[in-house]
Each structure stands twice: as structure tokens, then as C-alpha cells.
Amino acid sequence: MNKKDLINEVCYTTNLTKKEIDIVLTAILEMIITKVSHGERVRLVGFGSFYKFKKKPTIKSPDTTDMSPKFKVKFSPGKFFKQKINVQN
């Protein structure tokens, strides 16, 4: 599922237009990216958390001069999310 598919699904289940949903979804995603990039943890109760962490440097060569820290983003699913993905169909 991509962003367009998600917008279509939300449009089908609400009284909102695709344009309205796109505006809200884009704002939410941009806010999550901004907060996480500034080191804040974003928690959506039941869904999960997004947070930034420092990746350990890998040294491939002794001549490597770039040892600046690299960061990654991790998503940790919430309790409700975990329950839903573990339901037997």
C-alpha cells in the first residue's frame, strides 16, 4: 500500500475528500519527520513509536577518515499493532 492507496481507503471510510486527506496526511508525516529528526520520540498510542538512534560506525578500511555519526530511524510497534498482526486469519 502506498500513500495514494491509503488516501483512497480513508476517503472510502470517511466523509472527507481526497484533497483534504492528502493535506492532513502530508502534514502528519512532515511533523513526524521533523520531530524525529530533532531527536524527539513520536508515540502514537496503540500504533507505535518512531525514534532516532545513533548507528555504530563500521570501519571498512584503516584509511577511513569519515567517522561522523550516522543516524537511523526505528519504528517500534505498539501493543494493539502487535496484537493485530498476530491474529490468525
N, CA, C and O atoms as a GROMACS GRO file, in nm:
protein
  356
    1MET      N    1   0.085  -0.118   0.000
    1MET     CA    2   0.000   0.000   0.000
    1MET      C    3   0.090   0.123   0.000
    1MET      O    4   0.184   0.132   0.078
    2ASN      N    5   0.059   0.217  -0.087
    2ASN     CA    6   0.134   0.342  -0.091
    2ASN      C    7   0.043   0.456  -0.041
    2ASN      O    8  -0.070   0.433   0.000
    3LYS      N    9   0.096   0.578  -0.046
    3LYS     CA   10   0.022   0.693   0.005
    3LYS      C   11  -0.111   0.712  -0.068
    3LYS      O   12  -0.213   0.740  -0.006
    4LYS      N   13  -0.109   0.697  -0.199
    4LYS     CA   14  -0.231   0.713  -0.279
    4LYS      C   15  -0.336   0.610  -0.238
    4LYS      O   16  -0.454   0.643  -0.223
    5ASP      N   17  -0.294   0.485  -0.219
    5ASP     CA   18  -0.387   0.379  -0.176
    5ASP      C   19  -0.445   0.410  -0.038
    5ASP      O   20  -0.564   0.390  -0.014
    6LEU      N   21  -0.360   0.459   0.051
    6LEU     CA   22  -0.404   0.494   0.186
    6LEU      C   23  -0.508   0.606   0.181
    6LEU      O   24  -0.610   0.600   0.250
    7ILE      N   25  -0.482   0.706   0.100
    7ILE     CA   26  -0.577   0.817   0.083
    7ILE      C   27  -0.711   0.765   0.030
    7ILE      O   28  -0.816   0.805   0.079
    8ASN      N   29  -0.707   0.677  -0.068
    8ASN     CA   30  -0.830   0.620  -0.123
    8ASN      C   31  -0.908   0.542  -0.018
    8ASN      O   32  -1.031   0.553  -0.011
    9GLU      N   33  -0.839   0.463   0.064
    9GLU     CA   34  -0.906   0.385   0.170
    9GLU      C   35  -0.972   0.476   0.272
    9GLU      O   36  -1.085   0.452   0.314
   10VAL      N   37  -0.900   0.582   0.314
   10VAL     CA   38  -0.957   0.675   0.412
   10VAL      C   39  -1.074   0.750   0.352
   10VAL      O   40  -1.174   0.773   0.420
   11CYS      N   41  -1.064   0.788   0.227
   11CYS     CA   42  -1.174   0.856   0.158
   11CYS      C   43  -1.298   0.769   0.154
   11CYS      O   44  -1.410   0.818   0.172
   12TYR      N   45  -1.279   0.641   0.130
   12TYR     CA   46  -1.390   0.546   0.123
   12TYR      C   47  -1.461   0.530   0.258
   12TYR      O   48  -1.582   0.507   0.262
   13THR      N   49  -1.386   0.543   0.369
   13THR     CA   50  -1.445   0.519   0.501
   13THR      C   51  -1.483   0.647   0.576
   13THR      O   52  -1.533   0.639   0.688
   14THR      N   53  -1.459   0.764   0.516
   14THR     CA   54  -1.494   0.890   0.582
   14THR      C   55  -1.572   0.980   0.486
   14THR      O   56  -1.595   0.944   0.371
   15ASN      N   57  -1.611   1.094   0.536
   15ASN     CA   58  -1.678   1.194   0.452
   15ASN      C   59  -1.581   1.301   0.405
   15ASN      O   60  -1.622   1.410   0.366
   16LEU      N   61  -1.452   1.270   0.407
   16LEU     CA   62  -1.351   1.367   0.365
   16LEU      C   63  -1.315   1.346   0.218
   16LEU      O   64  -1.324   1.236   0.165
   17THR      N   65  -1.273   1.456   0.154
   17THR     CA   66  -1.229   1.446   0.015
   17THR      C   67  -1.084   1.395   0.011
   17THR      O   68  -1.013   1.400   0.111
   18LYS      N   69  -1.044   1.347  -0.105
   18LYS     CA   70  -0.906   1.301  -0.121
   18LYS      C   71  -0.808   1.415  -0.096
   18LYS      O   72  -0.701   1.394  -0.038
   19LYS      N   73  -0.843   1.535  -0.139
   19LYS     CA   74  -0.757   1.652  -0.120
   19LYS      C   75  -0.740   1.682   0.029
   19LYS      O   76  -0.629   1.707   0.075
   20GLU      N   77  -0.850   1.679   0.105
   20GLU     CA   78  -0.843   1.704   0.249
   20GLU      C   79  -0.757   1.599   0.319
   20GLU      O   80  -0.674   1.632   0.404
   21ILE      N   81  -0.776   1.474   0.282
   21ILE     CA   82  -0.699   1.365   0.342
   21ILE      C   83  -0.551   1.381   0.308
   21ILE      O   84  -0.466   1.362   0.395
   22ASP      N   85  -0.521   1.415   0.184
   22ASP     CA   86  -0.382   1.433   0.142
   22ASP      C   87  -0.315   1.544   0.223
   22ASP      O   88  -0.200   1.530   0.265
   23ILE      N   89  -0.385   1.654   0.243
   23ILE     CA   90  -0.331   1.767   0.320
   23ILE      C   91  -0.300   1.724   0.463
   23ILE      O   92  -0.192   1.752   0.515
   24VAL      N   93  -0.395   1.656   0.527
   24VAL     CA   94  -0.377   1.612   0.666
   24VAL      C   95  -0.267   1.508   0.676
   24VAL      O   96  -0.180   1.518   0.763
   25LEU      N   97  -0.268   1.408   0.589
   25LEU     CA   98  -0.167   1.302   0.593
   25LEU      C   99  -0.027   1.359   0.570
   25LEU      O  100   0.067   1.321   0.639
   26THR      N  101  -0.014   1.448   0.473
   26THR     CA  102   0.116   1.511   0.446
   26THR      C  103   0.164   1.589   0.567
   26THR      O  104   0.282   1.582   0.603
   27ALA      N  105   0.075   1.664   0.631
   27ALA     CA  106   0.112   1.741   0.750
   27ALA      C  107   0.157   1.649   0.863
   27ALA      O  108   0.255   1.679   0.932
   28ILE      N  109   0.086   1.539   0.884
   28ILE     CA  110   0.122   1.443   0.990
   28ILE      C  111   0.260   1.383   0.962
   28ILE      O  112   0.344   1.378   1.051
   29LEU      N  113   0.282   1.338   0.839
   29LEU     CA  114   0.410   1.277   0.804
   29LEU      C  115   0.525   1.376   0.818
   29LEU      O  116   0.632   1.341   0.868
   30GLU      N  117   0.504   1.499   0.773
   30GLU     CA  118   0.608   1.602   0.785
   30GLU      C  119   0.639   1.632   0.931
   30GLU      O  120   0.754   1.652   0.968
   31MET      N  121   0.535   1.634   1.016
   31MET     CA  122   0.555   1.660   1.158
   31MET      C  123   0.633   1.547   1.223
   31MET      O  124   0.722   1.572   1.304
   32ILE      N  125   0.600   1.423   1.189
   32ILE     CA  126   0.674   1.308   1.244
   32ILE      C  127   0.821   1.317   1.203
   32ILE      O  128   0.909   1.299   1.287
   33ILE      N  129   0.847   1.344   1.076
   33ILE     CA  130   0.984   1.355   1.027
   33ILE      C  131   1.060   1.466   1.100
   33ILE      O  132   1.174   1.447   1.141
   34THR      N  133   0.997   1.582   1.115
   34THR     CA  134   1.062   1.695   1.182
   34THR      C  135   1.093   1.662   1.328
   34THR      O  136   1.205   1.685   1.373
   35LYS      N  137   0.996   1.610   1.400
   35LYS     CA  138   1.016   1.580   1.542
   35LYS      C  139   1.123   1.473   1.561
   35LYS      O  140   1.211   1.488   1.646
   36VAL      N  141   1.118   1.366   1.483
   36VAL     CA  142   1.216   1.257   1.497
   36VAL      C  143   1.355   1.307   1.458
   36VAL      O  144   1.454   1.272   1.524
   37SER      N  145   1.365   1.389   1.353
   37SER     CA  146   1.497   1.439   1.312
   37SER      C  147   1.559   1.529   1.417
   37SER      O  148   1.681   1.544   1.421
   38HIS      N  149   1.477   1.590   1.503
   38HIS     CA  150   1.526   1.673   1.613
   38HIS      C  151   1.547   1.593   1.741
   38HIS      O  152   1.573   1.650   1.847
   39GLY      N  153   1.536   1.463   1.732
   39GLY     CA  154   1.566   1.377   1.847
   39GLY      C  155   1.447   1.344   1.936
   39GLY      O  156   1.464   1.280   2.039
   40GLU      N  157   1.329   1.387   1.898
   40GLU     CA  158   1.210   1.356   1.978
   40GLU      C  159   1.153   1.222   1.938
   40GLU      O  160   1.157   1.183   1.821
   41ARG      N  161   1.099   1.152   2.035
   41ARG     CA  162   1.029   1.026   2.008
   41ARG      C  163   0.884   1.063   1.980
   41ARG      O  164   0.823   1.141   2.053
   42VAL      N  165   0.829   1.007   1.874
   42VAL     CA  166   0.688   1.030   1.840
   42VAL      C  167   0.612   0.903   1.874
   42VAL      O  168   0.636   0.797   1.815
   43ARG      N  169   0.519   0.914   1.971
   43ARG     CA  170   0.441   0.798   2.016
   43ARG      C  171   0.296   0.814   1.973
   43ARG      O  172   0.232   0.915   2.000
   44LEU      N  173   0.246   0.712   1.906
   44LEU     CA  174   0.105   0.706   1.870
   44LEU      C  175   0.050   0.586   1.945
   44LEU      O  176   0.069   0.471   1.903
   45VAL      N  177  -0.019   0.612   2.056
   45VAL     CA  178  -0.064   0.506   2.146
   45VAL      C  179  -0.140   0.399   2.070
   45VAL      O  180  -0.233   0.428   1.993
   46GLY      N  181  -0.100   0.274   2.091
   46GLY     CA  182  -0.163   0.161   2.025
   46GLY      C  183  -0.100   0.129   1.890
   46GLY      O  184  -0.099   0.013   1.848
   47PHE      N  185  -0.049   0.231   1.823
   47PHE     CA  186   0.013   0.211   1.691
   47PHE      C  187   0.162   0.183   1.705
   47PHE      O  188   0.210   0.079   1.660
   48GLY      N  189   0.234   0.277   1.766
   48GLY     CA  190   0.377   0.256   1.785
   48GLY      C  191   0.453   0.386   1.801
   48GLY      O  192   0.394   0.494   1.810
   49SER      N  193   0.586   0.374   1.805
   49SER     CA  194   0.675   0.488   1.825
   49SER      C  195   0.780   0.494   1.716
   49SER      O  196   0.829   0.392   1.668
   50PHE      N  197   0.814   0.616   1.678
   50PHE     CA  198   0.924   0.642   1.586
   50PHE      C  199   1.032   0.715   1.665
   50PHE      O  200   1.001   0.808   1.739
   51TYR      N  201   1.157   0.673   1.650
   51TYR     CA  202   1.265   0.745   1.717
   51TYR      C  203   1.396   0.729   1.641
   51TYR      O  204   1.416   0.635   1.565
   52LYS      N  205   1.485   0.825   1.666
   52LYS     CA  206   1.615   0.830   1.601
   52LYS      C  207   1.719   0.770   1.695
   52LYS      O  208   1.714   0.792   1.816
   53PHE      N  209   1.813   0.693   1.638
   53PHE     CA  210   1.923   0.643   1.719
   53PHE      C  211   2.052   0.648   1.640
   53PHE      O  212   2.052   0.649   1.517
   54LYS      N  213   2.162   0.653   1.714
   54LYS     CA  214   2.293   0.662   1.650
   54LYS      C  215   2.340   0.524   1.609
   54LYS      O  216   2.343   0.431   1.689
   55LYS      N  217   2.377   0.513   1.483
   55LYS     CA  218   2.428   0.388   1.428
   55LYS      C  219   2.576   0.376   1.461
   55LYS      O  220   2.651   0.473   1.450
   56LYS      N  221   2.618   0.257   1.501
   56LYS     CA  222   2.759   0.235   1.529
   56LYS      C  223   2.837   0.243   1.398
   56LYS      O  224   2.795   0.186   1.297
   57PRO      N  225   2.950   0.315   1.398
   57PRO     CA  226   3.028   0.326   1.274
   57PRO      C  227   3.092   0.192   1.236
   57PRO      O  228   3.137   0.117   1.322
   58THR      N  229   3.094   0.166   1.108
   58THR     CA  230   3.163   0.047   1.059
   58THR      C  231   3.290   0.093   0.989
   58THR      O  232   3.286   0.178   0.900
   59ILE      N  233   3.400   0.036   1.029
   59ILE     CA  234   3.528   0.073   0.972
   59ILE      C  235   3.566  -0.032   0.868
   59ILE      O  236   3.596  -0.147   0.902
   60LYS      N  237   3.564   0.009   0.743
   60LYS     CA  238   3.595  -0.084   0.634
   60LYS      C  239   3.743  -0.079   0.597
   60LYS      O  240   3.797  -0.174   0.540
   61SER      N  241   3.806   0.032   0.629
   61SER     CA  242   3.946   0.048   0.593
   61SER      C  243   4.012   0.137   0.698
   61SER      O  244   3.949   0.230   0.748
   62PRO      N  245   4.138   0.112   0.731
   62PRO     CA  246   4.208   0.199   0.826
   62PRO      C  247   4.224   0.341   0.772
   62PRO      O  248   4.248   0.434   0.849
   63ASP      N  249   4.212   0.356   0.642
   63ASP     CA  250   4.227   0.488   0.581
   63ASP      C  251   4.098   0.570   0.587
   63ASP      O  252   4.094   0.684   0.542
   64THR      N  253   3.994   0.512   0.643
   64THR     CA  254   3.865   0.581   0.652
   64THR      C  255   3.880   0.705   0.739
   64THR      O  256   3.923   0.696   0.854
   65THR      N  257   3.842   0.818   0.684
   65THR     CA  258   3.853   0.943   0.760
   65THR      C  259   3.718   0.994   0.806
   65THR      O  260   3.711   1.071   0.901
   66ASP      N  261   3.612   0.952   0.741
   66ASP     CA  262   3.478   0.999   0.778
   66ASP      C  263   3.422   0.914   0.891
   66ASP      O  264   3.370   0.804   0.867
   67MET      N  265   3.433   0.963   1.013
   67MET     CA  266   3.381   0.892   1.130
   67MET      C  267   3.265   0.968   1.193
   67MET      O  268   3.233   0.948   1.310
   68SER      N  269   3.202   1.057   1.115
   68SER     CA  270   3.090   1.133   1.168
   68SER      C  271   2.975   1.037   1.200
   68SER      O  272   2.955   0.938   1.130
   69PRO      N  273   2.901   1.067   1.307
   69PRO     CA  274   2.793   0.975   1.347
   69PRO      C  275   2.682   0.968   1.242
   69PRO      O  276   2.647   1.069   1.180
   70LYS      N  277   2.630   0.851   1.224
   70LYS     CA  278   2.518   0.829   1.133
   70LYS      C  279   2.397   0.793   1.218
   70LYS      O  280   2.409   0.726   1.320
   71PHE      N  281   2.282   0.837   1.174
   71PHE     CA  282   2.160   0.810   1.249
   71PHE      C  283   2.063   0.728   1.166
   71PHE      O  284   2.063   0.734   1.043
   72LYS      N  285   1.982   0.651   1.235
   72LYS     CA  286   1.877   0.571   1.172
   72LYS      C  287   1.748   0.599   1.246
   72LYS      O  288   1.748   0.651   1.358
   73VAL      N  289   1.638   0.562   1.184
   73VAL     CA  290   1.507   0.575   1.247
   73VAL      C  291   1.454   0.435   1.272
   73VAL      O  292   1.464   0.346   1.188
   74LYS      N  293   1.398   0.418   1.389
   74LYS     CA  294   1.340   0.289   1.425
   74LYS      C  295   1.191   0.308   1.453
   74LYS      O  296   1.149   0.409   1.510
   75PHE      N  297   1.113   0.210   1.412
   75PHE     CA  298   0.971   0.206   1.445
   75PHE      C  299   0.950   0.089   1.538
   75PHE      O  300   0.989  -0.024   1.508
   76SER      N  301   0.889   0.116   1.651
   76SER     CA  302   0.859   0.012   1.748
   76SER      C  303   0.707   0.000   1.757
   76SER      O  304   0.642   0.092   1.805
   77PRO      N  305   0.649  -0.111   1.712
   77PRO     CA  306   0.503  -0.123   1.712
   77PRO      C  307   0.445  -0.125   1.853
   77PRO      O  308   0.506  -0.177   1.946
   78GLY      N  309   0.326  -0.066   1.866
   78GLY     CA  310   0.256  -0.065   1.993
   78GLY      C  311   0.182  -0.195   2.019
   78GLY      O  312   0.178  -0.284   1.934
   79LYS      N  313   0.124  -0.204   2.138
   79LYS     CA  314   0.056  -0.327   2.182
   79LYS      C  315  -0.057  -0.367   2.087
   79LYS      O  316  -0.066  -0.483   2.047
   80PHE      N  317  -0.143  -0.272   2.052
   80PHE     CA  318  -0.257  -0.301   1.964
   80PHE      C  319  -0.209  -0.347   1.827
   80PHE      O  320  -0.264  -0.442   1.770
   81PHE      N  321  -0.107  -0.280   1.774
   81PHE     CA  322  -0.049  -0.316   1.645
   81PHE      C  323   0.003  -0.460   1.649
   81PHE      O  324  -0.025  -0.539   1.559
   82LYS      N  325   0.078  -0.493   1.753
   82LYS     CA  326   0.132  -0.629   1.767
   82LYS      C  327   0.021  -0.733   1.775
   82LYS      O  328   0.031  -0.840   1.715
   83GLN      N  329  -0.085  -0.700   1.849
   83GLN     CA  330  -0.197  -0.794   1.861
   83GLN      C  331  -0.262  -0.818   1.725
   83GLN      O  332  -0.293  -0.932   1.691
   84LYS      N  333  -0.282  -0.713   1.647
   84LYS     CA  334  -0.348  -0.725   1.517
   84LYS      C  335  -0.266  -0.806   1.417
   84LYS      O  336  -0.323  -0.882   1.339
   85ILE      N  337  -0.134  -0.790   1.418
   85ILE     CA  338  -0.054  -0.863   1.320
   85ILE      C  339  -0.035  -1.009   1.359
   85ILE      O  340   0.006  -1.090   1.276
   86ASN      N  341  -0.066  -1.043   1.483
   86ASN     CA  342  -0.051  -1.181   1.528
   86ASN      C  343  -0.183  -1.258   1.532
   86ASN      O  344  -0.186  -1.372   1.580
   87VAL      N  345  -0.290  -1.198   1.482
   87VAL     CA  346  -0.420  -1.266   1.476
   87VAL      C  347  -0.417  -1.366   1.362
   87VAL      O  348  -0.374  -1.333   1.251
   88GLN      N  349  -0.462  -1.487   1.388
   88GLN     CA  350  -0.468  -1.590   1.284
   88GLN      C  351  -0.590  -1.565   1.196
   88GLN      O  352  -0.701  -1.547   1.247
   89ASN      N  353  -0.570  -1.564   1.065
   89ASN     CA  354  -0.682  -1.544   0.971
   89ASN      C  355  -0.742  -1.675   0.930
   89ASN      O  356  -0.837  -1.678   0.852
   0.00000   0.00000   0.00000
